[in-house]
C-alpha cells in the first residue's frame, strides 16, 4: 500500500503523473488524503476471498478506492465508524473495485454458480449492474428495511436504470457526472456547443474521455440524440464519425482516462470532456483556473449502486440494508459528499452540507440546479451484442 503523497504541490503533481496509468478518476488529485486513505483501508479491510460472507453481526462491503469519507486526523472512515458503533455491525470495508470489467471478472464464476462472491454488498456502475439484473444474479431489496431510501432517493434516479425500474435490485451510492470544461482565461467564450470544440484556436488542445459511455454519450447529445433513448447504429456511427474526424484532423489532441487532468494543468489541453469531481479537486489545488458546465445539449450521469449478490446470506443482506439506510440520512451523506465530491443521490444533502462545509453547499458540480438535472442523461443499457460491437468500434477509432 502506498504511503502519503508529498506535501509540496509540485512534487505531488510529478508523483501523480508517474502514477497516472494506475490511478482512476476516483483516486486522482486527492493529495495527502489519497495516501492516507489507502493506508487507512487496512484498518477495516479483511481478506475478501472465499468464506461464506458476513455473519449475524458483520458485513463485507466492496467499494471503489477513495470513495468514502476519510478522516486524516483519526486515520479512519468517520461515517462508517459511527455506523458500526451505532448498529453493532462490524463492516469489513474493502476497496477492491478499480474497474468494472476487471472486478466483474473476479466474481463472475461465483455469480454464475450462486456462490458467495467474497462480498456481501458491492457498488459497481449501473451499466454493469444491468447485466447482473438481467442474469438474475443479485437479490431484491426489502424496502421495509430502507425507509430513508424510499423517502430520500432523488426523483431522477428511481427509473434511471432502464432494466431496474423502481430500484428493486440497485440502490445508488454516488452519481458520477460529466460535462464540458475549459480554461477560463484562455477560452473566455467557453464551450457551449459540440462544434465549439472544433474552433481553430483549440486545435490540438482538446481532450475527450476514454470511457465510451461518457464521450459517446455527450457527442450523441451534442448531435441532438438522447443517449438514454432508442438510438441505434445510424446515430452511433454519426457520433463516431464526429470523433474520428476530430482525431484524424488533429483537432482533438488526446483521448485519456484519469490522466486528462494533467493535460489541463500543463496547458496541453484548453478544453475537455471531464468528470465533475475531478474539476472540483483541480480548482481547489490550482486557483480555480477552469470552468465546467453541464452543456445545454446534455452531460452524462451514471450511478455506482449498491447490489447484494446471490450467495450473500439473509443476515448479511439485512445488515447491508441497515447500512444503506444509514447512508441515506442526508447528514451522513453530506459527510461523504464533502470528501468524494460527486453528486449525492440523497435528497436533503445540500441543506445538510451547509453545516458540514458551507463552501460546497452551493457548488453546482456537487448539487446540480434543477436546470442541470434536466440536461443530465443516462446512457441506455446496451445488449451484450451492442456492447461488444460499439466498444470495439470506439476502441478502433482510438487506435487501441
KEKE-3310 file (N, C-alpha, C; in steps of 0.2 Angstrom, whole numbers, plus 5000, padded with zeros to 4 digits):
npx = (5004:5003:5012:5009:5006:5018:5020:5023:5016:5021:5030:5020:5012:5021:5023:5010:5008:5017:5011:5000:4995:4990:4980:4963:4948:4943:4954:4963:4971:4969:4978:4987:4977:4974:4985:4984:4971:4972:4981:4973:4963:4967:4964:4951:4948:4946:4952:4945:4942:4934:4926:4910:4904:4897:4892:4880:4881:4890:4897:4903:4909:4912:4920:4924:4940:4945:4932:4924:4921:4936:4945:4958:4963:4960:4963:4953:4938:4926:4911:4908:4914:4905:4893:4896:4897:4885:4876:4881:4886:4899:4909:4918:4927:4932:4942:4941:4937:4942:4940:4926:4924:4936:4934:4921:4926:4933:4923:4914:4912:4908:4896:4889:4887:4880:4886:4894:4902:4913:4910:4897:4890:4891:4897:4896:4896:4881:4879:4885:4879:4867:4868:4869:4857:4849:4854:4849:4857:4858:4851:4834:4830:4823:4812:4806:4816:4822:4818:4823:4829:4817:4811:4821:4828:4834:4822:4825:4832:4825:4820:4831:4839:4836:4833:4829:4817:4811:4820:4822:4833:4844:4853:4857:4873:4884:4884:4892:4896:4897:4904:4907:4923:4933:4948:4947:4953:4960:4950:4939:4926:4920:4914:4900:4893:4894:4901:4910:4921:4928:4934:4946:4957:4958:4964:4972:4972:4961:4954:4946:4936:4942:4932:4919:4905:4904:4910:4905:4891:4890:4893:4883:4872:4876:4874:4861:4854:4846:4855:4849:4839:4831:4841:4852:4862:4864:4864:4874:4885:4886:4890:4902:4909:4910:4919:4930:4934:4938:4949:4958:4960:4968:4962:4957:4967:4970:4965:4960:4960:4960:4971:4969:4967:4980:4984:4976:4982:4995:4993:4992:4980:4966:4952:4940:4931:4925:4925:4915:4919:4933:4936:4932:4942:4953:4952:4952:4966:4973:4970:4957:4956:4948:4933:4918:4904:4887:4883:4871:4866:4867:4875:4882:4876:4880:4877:4884:4880:4873:4872:4867:4874:4869:4871:4875:4871:4855:4856:4867:4863:4852:4860:4867:4856:4853:4864:4864:4853:4857:4866:4858:4853:4852:4862:4872:4876:4880:4893:4900:4899:4906:4919:4920:4915:4907:4890:4878:4865:4855:4841:4840:4853:4861:4856:4860:4874:4877:4881:4891:4901:4901:4906:4904:4891:4884:4889:4887:4892:4892:4879:4868:4859:4841:4839:4851:4849:4839:4847:4855:4860:4857:4865:4859:4855:4864:4863:4871:4877:4877:4885:4898:4900:4899:4909:4920:4921:4923:4935:4943:4943:4950:4962:4966)
npy = (4994:5011:5025:5041:5055:5067:5083:5095:5104:5104:5093:5083:5084:5079:5066:5061:5061:5051:5040:5040:5031:5020:5025:5029:5039:5041:5042:5051:5067:5068:5072:5073:5066:5055:5045:5043:5038:5027:5019:5019:5010:4998:4996:4992:4983:4966:4950:4946:4935:4919:4910:4912:4924:4939:4937:4936:4948:4955:4961:4962:4974:4979:4991:5006:5013:5026:5031:5035:5044:5050:5052:5061:5065:5056:5044:5036:5030:5041:5041:5028:5021:5027:5021:5008:5008:5013:5003:4991:4982:4974:4980:4975:4983:4985:4991:4986:4988:4993:4994:4991:4980:4972:4969:4963:4951:4945:4940:4933:4919:4914:4921:4916:4903:4905:4906:4912:4928:4933:4945:4954:4965:4976:4990:4992:5001:5006:5002:4990:4984:4982:4970:4961:4962:4957:4944:4939:4938:4945:4950:4955:4970:4973:4984:4988:4988:4999:5013:5026:5027:5026:5038:5047:5045:5053:5060:5058:5047:5035:5028:5028:5017:5007:4994:4991:4997:5007:5003:4990:4981:4988:5001:5018:5023:5034:5047:5049:5062:5070:5083:5098:5106:5120:5131:5145:5158:5156:5152:5162:5163:5151:5134:5130:5123:5107:5110:5120:5114:5112:5124:5134:5139:5130:5119:5104:5105:5100:5088:5072:5059:5043:5033:5025:5027:5040:5049:5046:5047:5061:5066:5061:5067:5080:5080:5080:5069:5058:5051:5041:5036:5028:5026:5020:5010:5019:5032:5031:5028:5041:5049:5043:5046:5060:5060:5053:5061:5072:5067:5062:5074:5081:5090:5086:5083:5073:5057:5052:5044:5044:5053:5064:5076:5081:5086:5097:5104:5107:5114:5108:5105:5114:5113:5101:5086:5081:5074:5079:5079:5078:5091:5099:5096:5099:5113:5117:5114:5122:5136:5139:5138:5133:5132:5122:5116:5109:5104:5113:5104:5092:5083:5069:5057:5044:5030:5023:5009:5001:4984:4967:4952:4936:4923:4929:4929:4929:4936:4944:4952:4959:4966:4974:4981:4989:4997:5004:5011:5019:5027:5034:5045:5062:5070:5061:5058:5070:5071:5061:5066:5078:5074:5065:5072:5069:5069:5068:5055:5058:5066:5082:5082:5094:5104:5099:5100:5113:5114:5105:5109:5124:5130:5121:5119:5126:5122:5119:5108:5098:5098:5099:5111:5113:5115:5110:5096:5093:5092:5081:5066:5048:5034:5023:5006:4993:4979:4963:4961:4973:4980:4974:4977:4991:4995:4989:4996:5009:5008:5005:5017:5025:5019:5009)
npz = (5000:4996:5003:5011:5000:4994:5003:4996:4982:4969:4968:4972:4961:4951:4956:4955:4941:4937:4943:4936:4926:4933:4941:4944:4940:4953:4961:4958:4962:4975:4984:5000:5007:4999:5000:5013:5015:5008:5016:5027:5024:5027:5040:5042:5032:5027:5021:5006:4999:4996:5010:5019:5019:5028:5045:5058:5064:5055:5040:5023:5013:4997:4988:4977:4976:4987:4990:5000:5015:5022:5037:5040:5052:5062:5055:5050:5043:5045:5045:5043:5054:5064:5060:5063:5077:5081:5076:5080:5070:5062:5049:5036:5026:5010:4998:4983:4970:4955:4942:4932:4923:4926:4940:4939:4932:4942:4950:4943:4941:4953:4954:4943:4948:4959:4971:4986:4984:4990:4994:5003:4999:4985:4975:4960:4944:4936:4922:4922:4932:4927:4919:4929:4934:4923:4922:4933:4945:4957:4973:4977:4985:5002:5005:5016:5025:5022:5024:5023:5010:5002:5006:5002:4991:4976:4964:4950:4949:4952:4941:4933:4929:4916:4916:4928:4934:4947:4956:4962:4963:4964:4972:4972:4976:4973:4961:4948:4937:4920:4910:4901:4901:4902:4900:4909:4907:4895:4886:4884:4880:4882:4881:4872:4863:4854:4842:4846:4851:4840:4836:4827:4835:4845:4841:4843:4856:4863:4873:4875:4884:4888:4891:4885:4887:4892:4883:4870:4874:4877:4864:4856:4862:4859:4846:4845:4849:4861:4873:4882:4875:4861:4851:4838:4827:4816:4822:4832:4823:4817:4827:4831:4819:4820:4831:4825:4814:4822:4828:4818:4811:4820:4828:4840:4853:4861:4869:4884:4900:4917:4917:4910:4917:4920:4908:4907:4918:4914:4902:4890:4886:4883:4883:4887:4888:4904:4921:4934:4948:4947:4942:4952:4962:4955:4954:4967:4970:4961:4960:4955:4940:4930:4921:4923:4915:4914:4898:4887:4878:4884:4898:4905:4916:4928:4939:4953:4961:4975:4977:4981:4980:4974:4985:4996:5013:5022:5034:5032:5021:5027:5036:5026:5021:5032:5033:5021:5022:5033:5027:5019:5026:5026:5033:5035:5022:5018:5024:5017:5003:5004:5004:4994:4982:4971:4964:4976:4979:4987:4994:5002:5006:5001:5010:5022:5020:5022:5035:5036:5027:5022:5010:5000:4999:4989:4977:4961:4954:4963:4968:4957:4948:4946:4932:4927:4931:4921:4910:4912:4906:4906:4900:4889:4892:4885:4874:4875:4863:4857:4866:4864:4850:4849:4858:4853:4840:4845:4852:4841:4833:4842:4840:4848)
capx = (5000:5007:5012:5006:5009:5022:5016:5024:5012:5024:5032:5015:5010:5025:5021:5003:5009:5021:5006:4994:4992:4987:4975:4957:4946:4941:4960:4967:4971:4967:4983:4989:4972:4974:4989:4982:4965:4974:4984:4968:4959:4969:4962:4944:4948:4948:4953:4938:4942:4932:4921:4903:4901:4896:4888:4874:4883:4895:4896:4909:4907:4917:4919:4929:4945:4944:4925:4921:4924:4942:4946:4965:4965:4959:4965:4948:4932:4921:4904:4907:4915:4899:4888:4897:4896:4878:4872:4884:4888:4906:4909:4924:4927:4937:4942:4944:4935:4946:4937:4920:4926:4941:4930:4916:4929:4935:4917:4908:4911:4904:4889:4885:4885:4876:4890:4896:4907:4918:4907:4890:4887:4896:4895:4898:4892:4874:4879:4887:4874:4861:4870:4868:4849:4846:4856:4846:4862:4858:4845:4829:4830:4817:4811:4804:4822:4825:4813:4827:4829:4810:4810:4826:4832:4832:4817:4828:4836:4821:4819:4837:4842:4830:4831:4828:4813:4809:4826:4821:4839:4850:4852:4863:4878:4886:4882:4897:4893:4902:4902:4912:4927:4938:4952:4943:4957:4962:4944:4934:4919:4918:4912:4893:4890:4899:4906:4914:4927:4932:4937:4953:4962:4959:4967:4977:4971:4955:4954:4940:4937:4942:4927:4914:4898:4904:4912:4900:4885:4890:4893:4877:4868:4878:4871:4854:4851:4845:4859:4845:4833:4831:4846:4855:4869:4865:4866:4881:4890:4887:4894:4909:4912:4912:4925:4935:4936:4942:4956:4962:4962:4972:4958:4957:4974:4971:4959:4963:4956:4961:4977:4967:4968:4987:4984:4973:4986:5001:4991:4992:4973:4962:4945:4939:4926:4928:4921:4914:4923:4940:4937:4932:4948:4958:4951:4955:4973:4976:4967:4951:4958:4944:4925:4915:4897:4883:4881:4864:4864:4867:4880:4881:4876:4879:4876:4888:4875:4873:4869:4868:4875:4866:4876:4875:4866:4850:4858:4871:4859:4849:4865:4868:4851:4853:4870:4862:4848:4861:4869:4853:4852:4856:4868:4878:4878:4884:4900:4903:4899:4911:4925:4920:4914:4902:4883:4875:4859:4850:4838:4842:4861:4863:4855:4865:4881:4879:4884:4897:4906:4896:4908:4902:4884:4881:4893:4883:4895:4890:4872:4866:4852:4835:4840:4856:4846:4836:4852:4860:4857:4860:4867:4854:4858:4866:4863:4878:4880:4878:4891:4904:4901:4900:4915:4925:4921:4925:4942:4946:4944:4955:4968:4968)
capy = (5000:5017:5030:5048:5059:5073:5089:5100:5103:5102:5086:5079:5083:5074:5059:5059:5059:5045:5035:5041:5025:5015:5028:5030:5046:5042:5042:5057:5074:5068:5075:5069:5061:5049:5041:5042:5034:5020:5016:5018:5005:4991:4995:4989:4978:4959:4946:4945:4929:4913:4911:4912:4931:4941:4933:4939:4955:4958:4963:4964:4979:4980:4998:5009:5016:5033:5033:5035:5050:5048:5057:5061:5066:5049:5038:5031:5032:5043:5039:5020:5020:5029:5016:5002:5010:5013:4997:4985:4978:4975:4981:4974:4988:4983:4995:4982:4989:4998:4994:4987:4974:4968:4967:4958:4945:4942:4937:4931:4912:4913:4924:4911:4897:4907:4906:4919:4931:4936:4952:4954:4971:4979:4996:4993:5005:5003:4998:4983:4981:4980:4963:4957:4961:4953:4937:4937:4936:4949:4949:4960:4973:4973:4991:4989:4990:5005:5019:5033:5027:5027:5045:5052:5045:5059:5058:5056:5040:5029:5024:5029:5011:5005:4987:4990:5002:5007:5002:4984:4977:4993:5007:5022:5026:5040:5049:5052:5066:5073:5089:5101:5110:5124:5135:5151:5163:5155:5151:5166:5162:5145:5129:5130:5118:5102:5112:5124:5110:5112:5131:5133:5141:5125:5113:5100:5107:5097:5081:5068:5054:5036:5029:5026:5030:5047:5053:5045:5050:5068:5068:5059:5073:5086:5080:5080:5062:5057:5045:5036:5035:5022:5027:5013:5010:5026:5038:5029:5029:5048:5052:5040:5050:5066:5059:5051:5067:5076:5064:5062:5081:5084:5095:5083:5081:5067:5054:5050:5042:5048:5057:5070:5082:5083:5090:5104:5108:5109:5118:5104:5105:5120:5112:5094:5082:5079:5072:5085:5078:5080:5098:5102:5095:5103:5120:5118:5114:5126:5143:5140:5140:5130:5132:5116:5116:5104:5108:5113:5098:5087:5080:5062:5055:5037:5028:5017:5007:4995:4977:4962:4947:4930:4919:4933:4926:4933:4940:4949:4956:4963:4971:4979:4986:4994:5001:5008:5016:5024:5032:5039:5050:5067:5072:5056:5058:5076:5070:5058:5070:5083:5071:5062:5077:5068:5071:5063:5053:5058:5072:5085:5083:5100:5108:5096:5102:5119:5113:5101:5113:5129:5132:5116:5119:5129:5120:5115:5102:5093:5099:5102:5115:5110:5115:5105:5089:5092:5091:5076:5060:5041:5030:5017:4999:4990:4972:4961:4961:4980:4982:4972:4980:4998:4996:4988:5002:5015:5007:5005:5024:5027:5016:5004)
capz = (5000:4995:5008:5010:4995:4997:5004:4991:4977:4963:4969:4972:4954:4947:4958:4952:4934:4937:4945:4932:4922:4938:4945:4941:4942:4960:4965:4956:4965:4982:4988:5006:5009:4995:5003:5020:5014:5006:5022:5032:5022:5030:5047:5041:5027:5028:5015:5003:4995:5000:5016:5017:5020:5034:5049:5061:5066:5051:5033:5019:5008:4992:4985:4974:4980:4989:4988:5006:5018:5026:5042:5041:5059:5066:5051:5049:5039:5050:5044:5044:5061:5068:5059:5067:5084:5082:5074:5082:5065:5060:5042:5033:5021:5005:4992:4978:4964:4952:4935:4932:4919:4930:4946:4937:4930:4948:4954:4938:4941:4959:4952:4939:4952:4965:4977:4989:4980:4994:4996:5004:4995:4981:4972:4953:4940:4934:4916:4924:4937:4922:4917:4935:4935:4918:4923:4940:4950:4963:4977:4978:4992:5006:5006:5023:5029:5018:5024:5021:5003:5000:5007:5001:4984:4971:4960:4944:4950:4953:4935:4929:4926:4912:4917:4935:4936:4954:4960:4966:4964:4964:4976:4970:4981:4971:4955:4944:4931:4916:4907:4897:4905:4898:4904:4910:4904:4888:4882:4888:4877:4884:4876:4873:4858:4852:4837:4849:4852:4833:4834:4825:4840:4850:4838:4847:4863:4865:4876:4877:4889:4885:4893:4879:4888:4894:4877:4865:4876:4876:4857:4854:4865:4856:4839:4845:4851:4868:4875:4885:4871:4857:4846:4836:4823:4812:4827:4834:4818:4816:4833:4830:4814:4823:4835:4821:4811:4826:4830:4811:4809:4825:4832:4847:4854:4866:4872:4890:4906:4923:4917:4906:4922:4919:4902:4909:4922:4910:4897:4884:4884:4885:4883:4888:4892:4910:4926:4938:4954:4946:4941:4959:4965:4951:4955:4974:4971:4956:4960:4951:4933:4925:4922:4920:4915:4911:4892:4886:4874:4889:4900:4906:4923:4929:4946:4956:4965:4980:4975:4985:4975:4976:4989:5002:5017:5023:5039:5029:5017:5031:5038:5021:5020:5038:5032:5016:5025:5037:5022:5016:5030:5022:5036:5034:5015:5017:5025:5011:4998:5005:5003:4987:4978:4966:4965:4980:4977:4993:4995:5008:5007:5000:5016:5027:5018:5025:5042:5035:5023:5018:5003:4995:4999:4983:4972:4956:4952:4968:4969:4951:4948:4943:4925:4926:4931:4915:4905:4913:4903:4907:4894:4889:4893:4879:4874:4875:4856:4856:4870:4861:4844:4850:4862:4848:4836:4849:4853:4834:4831:4846:4838:4853)
cpx = (5004:5006:5009:5010:5013:5018:5017:5020:5015:5027:5026:5012:5014:5024:5015:5004:5012:5016:5000:4991:4989:4981:4969:4954:4945:4948:4964:4966:4968:4972:4985:4984:4972:4979:4987:4976:4967:4977:4978:4963:4961:4966:4955:4944:4950:4949:4946:4937:4939:4927:4914:4900:4900:4891:4882:4875:4889:4893:4902:4906:4913:4915:4925:4934:4944:4937:4921:4925:4930:4944:4954:4967:4965:4962:4960:4942:4926:4914:4903:4909:4909:4894:4889:4896:4889:4874:4875:4886:4895:4906:4917:4924:4933:4937:4945:4942:4939:4944:4931:4921:4930:4937:4925:4920:4931:4929:4912:4907:4907:4897:4885:4883:4881:4879:4892:4902:4913:4916:4900:4886:4892:4893:4897:4894:4886:4874:4881:4882:4868:4862:4868:4860:4847:4848:4853:4851:4863:4851:4840:4830:4823:4816:4808:4810:4825:4821:4817:4827:4822:4809:4814:4830:4829:4827:4820:4831:4831:4820:4825:4840:4836:4828:4829:4823:4811:4815:4825:4828:4845:4848:4858:4867:4881:4884:4887:4894:4899:4899:4908:4916:4932:4942:4949:4946:4958:4956:4939:4927:4916:4916:4904:4890:4896:4904:4911:4921:4931:4934:4944:4958:4963:4962:4973:4976:4964:4956:4947:4942:4938:4937:4921:4908:4898:4905:4907:4893:4885:4890:4886:4872:4870:4875:4864:4850:4851:4849:4855:4840:4835:4835:4849:4861:4869:4867:4873:4886:4891:4891:4901:4912:4914:4919:4931:4938:4940:4949:4960:4964:4967:4969:4958:4964:4975:4965:4962:4958:4958:4966:4975:4968:4975:4988:4981:4978:4992:4999:4991:4984:4970:4955:4945:4932:4928:4923:4921:4918:4930:4941:4936:4939:4954:4958:4954:4962:4976:4972:4962:4952:4953:4936:4923:4907:4893:4881:4873:4861:4863:4874:4878:4881:4876:4878:4881:4883:4876:4870:4871:4868:4871:4872:4877:4870:4861:4852:4862:4868:4855:4853:4866:4863:4851:4859:4868:4857:4851:4863:4864:4850:4856:4862:4874:4880:4882:4891:4903:4904:4905:4918:4925:4919:4910:4895:4880:4868:4853:4848:4840:4849:4863:4862:4859:4872:4882:4882:4891:4903:4902:4899:4906:4894:4880:4885:4889:4886:4894:4882:4870:4859:4847:4836:4845:4853:4842:4840:4857:4856:4861:4861:4863:4858:4858:4865:4870:4881:4881:4884:4897:4905:4903:4907:4921:4926:4924:4933:4946:4948:4949:4962:4971:4967)
cpy = (5006:5021:5036:5051:5065:5079:5094:5099:5101:5095:5081:5078:5078:5067:5057:5057:5053:5039:5035:5035:5020:5018:5029:5037:5047:5043:5048:5063:5074:5070:5070:5064:5055:5044:5038:5037:5027:5016:5015:5012:4998:4990:4992:4983:4971:4955:4944:4939:4923:4915:4912:4919:4933:4937:4937:4946:4957:4958:4964:4968:4980:4987:5000:5012:5024:5036:5033:5040:5047:5053:5057:5062:5060:5043:5033:5034:5034:5041:5031:5018:5021:5024:5010:5002:5010:5007:4991:4980:4980:4975:4980:4978:4987:4987:4991:4983:4995:4999:4989:4980:4969:4965:4961:4951:4942:4938:4933:4923:4911:4916:4919:4905:4899:4906:4912:4922:4933:4943:4951:4960:4974:4985:4997:4999:5002:5000:4991:4980:4979:4972:4959:4956:4956:4946:4935:4934:4940:4949:4956:4963:4973:4981:4993:4990:4996:5011:5026:5033:5029:5035:5050:5051:5050:5056:5055:5050:5034:5025:5025:5023:5008:4998:4986:4996:5001:5004:4996:4981:4982:4999:5012:5024:5033:5041:5052:5056:5068:5078:5092:5106:5114:5129:5142:5157:5162:5154:5155:5165:5156:5140:5128:5125:5113:5105:5117:5121:5111:5119:5130:5135:5136:5119:5110:5101:5104:5089:5078:5062:5047:5031:5031:5029:5037:5051:5052:5047:5057:5070:5066:5065:5079:5086:5080:5074:5061:5050:5039:5034:5029:5024:5020:5015:5017:5031:5037:5031:5037:5051:5049:5044:5056:5065:5057:5057:5071:5074:5064:5069:5084:5089:5092:5080:5075:5064:5050:5048:5047:5054:5064:5077:5085:5088:5097:5108:5111:5114:5115:5104:5111:5119:5104:5092:5079:5077:5078:5084:5080:5087:5102:5102:5099:5110:5122:5119:5119:5133:5144:5142:5138:5131:5125:5117:5110:5107:5108:5107:5092:5084:5073:5061:5047:5036:5022:5015:5001:4990:4972:4955:4941:4926:4923:4930:4931:4938:4946:4954:4961:4968:4976:4984:4991:4999:5006:5013:5021:5029:5036:5044:5056:5070:5068:5057:5065:5075:5066:5062:5076:5080:5068:5067:5075:5069:5065:5061:5054:5065:5075:5085:5090:5105:5106:5099:5109:5119:5109:5105:5118:5130:5127:5116:5121:5128:5116:5109:5096:5093:5103:5106:5111:5110:5110:5098:5088:5090:5085:5069:5053:5039:5024:5010:4996:4983:4970:4962:4969:4982:4980:4976:4987:4999:4995:4994:5008:5014:5007:5013:5027:5025:5012:4997)
cpz = (5000:5001:5006:5004:4998:4998:4999:4985:4970:4963:4969:4965:4950:4949:4955:4944:4933:4938:4940:4929:4927:4941:4941:4943:4949:4964:4964:4960:4972:4987:4994:5008:5005:4998:5009:5020:5012:5012:5027:5031:5026:5037:5047:5037:5030:5021:5012:4999:4999:5006:5014:5018:5027:5039:5052:5062:5062:5044:5029:5013:5003:4988:4981:4978:4981:4988:4994:5011:5023:5030:5043:5048:5063:5062:5050:5045:5044:5050:5046:5051:5065:5066:5063:5074:5085:5081:5078:5077:5063:5053:5040:5027:5016:4999:4986:4971:4960:4944:4935:4929:4923:4936:4944:4935:4936:4951:4949:4939:4947:4958:4948:4943:4958:4972:4980:4985:4984:4997:4998:5000:4992:4978:4965:4950:4937:4927:4917:4928:4932:4920:4923:4936:4930:4919:4930:4945:4956:4966:4977:4985:4995:5008:5013:5028:5026:5018:5022:5013:5000:5000:5003:4994:4979:4966:4953:4944:4950:4947:4930:4926:4923:4914:4924:4938:4944:4959:4965:4968:4965:4968:4975:4977:4979:4964:4951:4938:4927:4912:4903:4901:4900:4903:4904:4906:4897:4883:4885:4886:4879:4879:4877:4869:4857:4847:4840:4850:4845:4831:4833:4831:4846:4847:4842:4854:4866:4868:4877:4881:4885:4887:4888:4881:4890:4887:4872:4867:4875:4868:4854:4856:4861:4849:4839:4847:4858:4870:4878:4881:4866:4850:4844:4832:4819:4817:4830:4829:4816:4821:4833:4824:4816:4827:4830:4817:4815:4828:4823:4809:4814:4829:4839:4848:4857:4868:4878:4895:4911:4922:4913:4911:4921:4913:4903:4913:4918:4904:4890:4882:4887:4886:4883:4890:4898:4915:4931:4944:4953:4945:4948:4962:4962:4953:4963:4974:4966:4955:4955:4943:4928:4926:4919:4920:4912:4904:4891:4882:4879:4891:4902:4914:4924:4937:4948:4962:4969:4976:4980:4981:4978:4980:4995:5007:5019:5029:5036:5025:5021:5034:5033:5020:5026:5036:5026:5018:5029:5032:5018:5020:5027:5026:5036:5027:5014:5019:5020:5005:4998:5003:4996:4981:4971:4968:4970:4978:4982:4994:5002:5010:5006:5007:5021:5026:5021:5032:5041:5032:5019:5011:4998:4994:4992:4977:4967:4953:4957:4968:4962:4952:4945:4935:4923:4926:4924:4909:4907:4911:4906:4900:4894:4890:4886:4879:4874:4868:4855:4859:4866:4854:4845:4853:4857:4843:4839:4849:4846:4832:4836:4844:4844:4852)
residu = (UNK:UNK:UNK:UNK:UNK:UNK:UNK:UNK:UNK:UNK:UNK:UNK:UNK:UNK:UNK:UNK:UNK:UNK:UNK:UNK:UNK:UNK:UNK:UNK:UNK:UNK:UNK:UNK:UNK:UNK:UNK:UNK:UNK:UNK:UNK:UNK:UNK:UNK:UNK:UNK:UNK:UNK:UNK:UNK:UNK:UNK:UNK:UNK:UNK:UNK:UNK:UNK:UNK:UNK:UNK:UNK:UNK:UNK:UNK:UNK:UNK:UNK:UNK:UNK:UNK:UNK:UNK:UNK:UNK:UNK:UNK:UNK:UNK:UNK:UNK:UNK:UNK:UNK:UNK:UNK:UNK:UNK:UNK:UNK:UNK:UNK:UNK:UNK:UNK:UNK:UNK:UNK:UNK:UNK:UNK:UNK:UNK:UNK:UNK:UNK:UNK:UNK:UNK:UNK:UNK:UNK:UNK:UNK:UNK:UNK:UNK:UNK:UNK:UNK:UNK:UNK:UNK:UNK:UNK:UNK:UNK:UNK:UNK:UNK:UNK:UNK:UNK:UNK:UNK:UNK:UNK:UNK:UNK:UNK:UNK:UNK:UNK:UNK:UNK:UNK:UNK:UNK:UNK:UNK:UNK:UNK:UNK:UNK:UNK:UNK:UNK:UNK:UNK:UNK:UNK:UNK:UNK:UNK:UNK:UNK:UNK:UNK:UNK:UNK:UNK:UNK:UNK:UNK:UNK:UNK:UNK:UNK:UNK:UNK:UNK:UNK:UNK:UNK:UNK:UNK:UNK:UNK:UNK:UNK:UNK:UNK:UNK:UNK:UNK:UNK:UNK:UNK:UNK:UNK:UNK:UNK:UNK:UNK:UNK:UNK:UNK:UNK:UNK:UNK:UNK:UNK:UNK:UNK:UNK:UNK:UNK:UNK:UNK:UNK:UNK:UNK:UNK:UNK:UNK:UNK:UNK:UNK:UNK:UNK:UNK:UNK:UNK:UNK:UNK:UNK:UNK:UNK:UNK:UNK:UNK:UNK:UNK:UNK:UNK:UNK:UNK:UNK:UNK:UNK:UNK:UNK:UNK:UNK:UNK:UNK:UNK:UNK:UNK:UNK:UNK:UNK:UNK:UNK:UNK:UNK:UNK:UNK:UNK:UNK:UNK:UNK:UNK:UNK:UNK:UNK:UNK:UNK:UNK:UNK:UNK:UNK:UNK:UNK:UNK:UNK:UNK:UNK:UNK:UNK:UNK:UNK:UNK:UNK:UNK:UNK:UNK:UNK:UNK:UNK:UNK:UNK:UNK:UNK:UNK:UNK:UNK:UNK:UNK:UNK:UNK:UNK:UNK:UNK:UNK:UNK:UNK:UNK:UNK:UNK:UNK:UNK:UNK:UNK:UNK:UNK:UNK:UNK:UNK:UNK:UNK:UNK:UNK:UNK:UNK:UNK:UNK:UNK:UNK:UNK:UNK:UNK:UNK:UNK:UNK:UNK:UNK:UNK:UNK:UNK:UNK:UNK:UNK:UNK:UNK:UNK:UNK:UNK:UNK:UNK:UNK:UNK:UNK:UNK:UNK:UNK:UNK:UNK:UNK:UNK:UNK:UNK:UNK:UNK:UNK:UNK:UNK:UNK:UNK:UNK:UNK:UNK:UNK:UNK:UNK:UNK:UNK:UNK:UNK:UNK:UNK:UNK:UNK:UNK:UNK:UNK:UNK:UNK:UNK:UNK:UNK:UNK:UNK:UNK:UNK:UNK)
# end
